[in-house]
Amino acid sequence: MQQTSQKTETLTNRNNSPLWFDVSFVVTCWDYTALGEQYPFSEALTLLLCHPLLPEGLLAPALRGYGMLPIEVSTSRLIDAVALWNALEVPFRPALYVTVTVPFSRHREPLMSQKISLTSTE
């Protein structure tokens, strides 16, 4: 009986813990000249590298309570950078690839809890 209670407690704890996801995005700069792109690009790099862990005070309220979130900045990713730029139909650009590991609650209320009607009101 005690073994069943421990299994139930373990499953309950696992179901209450958040799921963690790596959310990645690309940071790049666009200007009429390469020199014009360098200043904001280097500022973004400096700012991102100053925070390998995002302080909880800088996070949105929904992300607070999990401690500092790890952030990774690199100039290359596992994705094929050339394929990314080709898919965007733009020339290849210098970029920073940023990944933040964030929690997602299993028991969060959906943002859209009402039924949406796509019929015309005319």
N, C-alpha and C positions, 0 to 999 in steps of 0.2 A: 504494500500500500504506500509506503514511504517513497519507493522508487517512482511510482506513478505521479505522486505529488511533485517530485523533483523535475520530472519530465514536463509536467504542465507548467511549472514555474519557469523553466528554461524556455519553453515555447512562448509563454506570455511575455517574457523579457525580450525575446527576439522579435516578436511582433510589435512591441512598443518602441524598439530602437529605430532611429531613422535610417533610411537608405542613403548611401553616400555616392555622389556622382562627380565625375570630372567634367567640368563645363569649360570648353575651350573657345577662344575667339582670337581674331587676328587684329593686330594694331598696325596701321600703316599711315603714312602722311602723303597728301597730294598738294602740289603747288606747281606754279608755272616753271620753276627752276629747281634743280637738284639741291642747290644751296638753301633755297627757301624751305625745303622739306627737312633738312638736317636738324634745324633747331628744335622744332616740336617733336621730332622723332627721338632726339637725344634726351629731351626733357621727359618724355614718356618713359623711356628706358630707365633713366635715373630714378624717377618716382617709383616705378614698378620694382626695381631692384632694391630699393630701400625697405621694402615690406615683403620679405619672404613668407611672413605670416601676417595676414590681415588682422589688425587689432579689432577686437569685438566692438569697440566704440564707433568704428567707421562703417560697421555693417548695418544693413536694413534690419528693422525690428524683428522680422520673421527669421533672420539668421542668427540672432543673438541667443546666448544660452548654450552654445556648443563649443565655446572657446574660440581661439584664433584659428582662422581657416588658412590652410596652406595655399600658396600661389607659386606657380612655376612659370618662368619666362625663358624662352629660348628663341634662337633664330632658325631652328629647324624642328620639324615635328615628324611623327610617324606618317602623317598624311603626305601625299604627293603634292608638293607646293605648286609645281607646274600645272598639274591637273586642276588645282583650286583656281588659279588665275585664269586658266583656259575656260573653266566653267563660268567664271564671272565675266568672260569676254573682255578682259582688259589686259594690258601688257604686264609682264612679270614685274613685281615691285618689291623693294626691301620691306620686310615685315617682321614683327615680333609675334610669336605665337604664345599666348597666355592661357594657362590652365589653372582654374580655381576648383578645389574640391569642396563641394557644398552638401549639406544635409537636406534630405527631403523627407518630411514626415509622412508616415504611412496613413495617418488618421487625420489628414488635413481636409477641411471643407473645400469642395470645388469652387472655383471662382464663379462659374456659371451654374447656379443651382436651379435656375428656372428654365422651363421649356421654351425654346425659340421657335416661333412660327415663321415660315418662309412664304406664306400665302399673301396675296395682295389684299389690301383693305378697300380697294375700290369697288 
